[in-house]
Structure formats: structure tokens, C-alpha cells
Amino acid sequence: MSVNHSERGHALLSASGAHRWLVCTASPSMEKGIADTTSTFAEEGTFAHELSELHFAHLYQGMTKRKFNAELKKRKQNEYYSEELHDYVKEYVDQVEEHINEAKARADTEPTLMFEEQLDLSTYVPESFGTGDVIVYNGGVLEIIDLKFGKGIEVSAIDNPQLRLYGLGALDIFDMIEDVQEVAMTIIQPRLNNLSTERLPVEDLKTWGEDYVRPRAEEAWNEEGSFVPGEHCRFCKVKHTCKARANHYLNMKNKLKDPNLLSSDEIADILFEADAVQKWAKDVQDYALQQAKDGKSFEGWKVVEGRSRRTYKDEGKILELLKDEHDEDELIEKKLLSISKLEKKIGKKTVEEKLKDYIAKPPGKPALVPESDKRPEMNSADNDFDTIN
Ligand code: SF4
């Protein structure tokens, strides 16, 4: 059954939140009754999914060119439409096509294709469901492809519980009718040029579902879970007020045993936590400000007017008043759009094809990052740092 994007609901134990509730099994009961919020990024992602679905309908589900063009014309009126977004969606559609072609080459049969399929996950997780963006089956391999449209964080398919749950949901559909040997779970994230796949034998995936997911899901569902703070708190609905999370960061100082200066090892430990501590403190600050604006008081704190910048009330009137003494050219600045705005306007591909020789990318400032970061290490011996600062 295909689902409407804007009506994609969320189960209490949702697949998209599984990275959190599988670790902090107390979080679903804490979040109960708190409404979902949305953001412009989420709405843009929904629109990108809808646009990709239109392409798939035309390429694989018999939608005529005429109907496709008419529908595309309508989509172009959407506030989130831009040439750049459409280019990324087309990149995703092209990559899906490559995966479908690989499936075709795997067997003499035609692959079975599904788009935007609602998946029942309740074999492993009570009352849970999710949506498989693209499902492809042929020759013993079942593949789930998931579009991630964000560009903030690169999402890997390796050990990804959301994708694995989708894999289990798709397996429930195919396992009875096909001889599925392997499940491939793929994430395509076009804005970060990220493509990653995890492949698991069917038995391994089912064992993960039965031995790892099911007991944790039952614990969470029965409100018998434990609090485990960590990076996964970031999208938790109670991240601002959760005491377990607050204790986790506030107790950090107790780990430093003696009163001497910090050692290199201790500094390294603090660096690992520093971003998370800042994020947690910012979450609490944002929450408290919102509450204070709504009338709640926090002892020792008050809401004041922040600093602001002067703005023109009426630019036309200002030009009118100055026109006798000054040429308009003296008063008006004309600038080329920024590269990202230009990409949005004329498309990423056009910028790449026509303008690449005229666009430079200066080296970035040195940043201290964990060793796991994919970027190569800068070489201090060659004075790389000095040339940038
Ligand atoms: S903020 Fe973190 S520790 Fe607290 S309930 Fe949410 S996920 Fe669990």
C-alpha cells in the first residue's frame, strides 16, 4: 500500500526513532503525549520525496509524459521547489535506476518494485510501521532504498536500526512468496554525495530483530525502560528537561579525580564531550527562554530585549531624499548571488558545468576533530596551519 507523504504518521516506537529508543528504552514513555513538531527542513525533505515519487511513477508505473509534465508544472509552484532541489532529486532517481538495473542483471526475471510502501513492523515492535521509499526484489536479494534529503549530518546505512527495521518489514512481505537470501539496505543522500549500503543474510537480520529489537521494544512498550543518555538525546522530545541527560553532563566534573592541571588524556576526554555539553546547554537555554516568554519564571533570570540592528523602513523614500546630492549608483550595492543561492536559482549542474573554472574553494580553517572524521589530517610539519591563519 502506497502512502501519502504528508500523512506519514509516527508510531510510538517509530523506526526513525529506533536509534534512540533501542538504547534509551525509557524515552518513548517520556515522550508520550508530546506532539510532533515539524521544521522547514522536514517539509523540504517531504517535498523532495514527493518529487521523486512523481519521477518513479513516470519511469516505472506507467504515468504518461503528458501527465508527468502537468504534475511537474504544479510541483514547480511549491514554495520548496528550486532547480537545485530538482537536480538532487534527479541524482537520487538516477542512482535508484542503477540499483534497479543491477537487480535486473541478477536474474532472468523482472524485478518487483514498490515505491512509498507502508511497512508493518509489528512482528518485532508493537504497533509500529514505517515507509519504504523504494523496495526492489530480484534473484534472492531484497533491497530497501531510503532517501535522506538532509545535508547536516551524513547518515550511514551500516548498523542503522531504521533501515534494518524497514528491511524486516519488507522481508515480512516477501519472505512467504520468494526465496530471499540477502537483504540490502541502502541510504542515498544526494546533497552530501553519500551512498551507503549494508548487506545482511536474512537469518542475521531476523536474529537481530528477535534477539536485540524485540526485548527492548517490549521493555519500552510496557514502560519498564531505563534512561541511557547519549548522542541520541538530540532528537528526543524531552531533551530539555530530562534529568538523566542533565546528570550525565553535570556529573562530568566528578570524573576528574585530583585537583591538578588537566592531562592530555583528560583534555582528549573533554573534547569528546564538549560538543554534546554545548548542545545540551543550548537545548536547556532555548527551552527556558520559550517558557519564560510564555510567562514562566526562573529565579534569578528575566527576559530582556536583545541587541538588534538598524534597518531601513522605506528604501524608496530614502533614495528619493538623497537623489539631489547623490547618484543612485553611489547608494545601491549590486552583488552577484552567493554560490549556494545561484545553485538554487539556476541549478547545481549548470553551476558545475558552466562556472566551475571561475569558482575557487579556499582551504578551511584548522579544526580539531575526532580521528574517526573522514577528512585527511593536516600536516603541521609542512606549516599547513600557517598558510591558512
Ligand atoms: S533525553 Fe536522552 S536520556 Fe532522556 S529520555 Fe530522552 S533519550 Fe533518554
Residues whose N, C-alpha, C, O or C-beta is under 5 A from the ligand:
A	BS01	SF4	C24 A26 S27 M30 F227 V228 P229 G230 H232 C233 C236 V238 K239 C242 A244 R245
